[in-house]
């Protein structure tokens, strides 16, 4: 085992590298979602999810260590293979509002493709958290709030963005354009 450095500057750099790594994993292998659910009592609650799914458990383990270091709550799922030649997948999921905010704030500077999505997701969660008791158990229906509706419309717009690969220019040694 490699000895760990106790130098604060080195530890800070290691933390930044880990957060940048996690951002890259979430950019490529991850999924950011915001679902609006209804409880049995008829009240709405916001359920954000930051999910990474992969067949390499070592990747999931490293994500878990970073989440743990951030103080985020997370859980695992195993997706069983559907066909003989497929491998089982392990998913790590952050789904509480508080933990999602911690993770998003930590990785947003390092995200490339999902930075705008993460920014809108963070705004939605923070707006809901600004309502009494986080909005989930409040008698105030934050889904009727104009700001919430505008943010959810923005969320839907950034999530719907898609470039059809057949409409791109793909020349060797040139950056793809559309």
Buried (B, 14 or more C-beta within 10 A) or exposed (E): EEEEEEEEEEEEEEBEEBBBBBBBBBBEBBBBBBEBEEEEEEBBBBBBBBBBBBEEBEBBEBBBEBBEEBEBBBEEEEEEEEEEEEEEBBBBBBBBBBBBBBBBEBBBEBBEEBBBBBBBBBBBBBBBBEBEEBBBEBEEEBBEBEEBEEBBEBBEEBBEEEEEEEEEEEEEEEEEEE
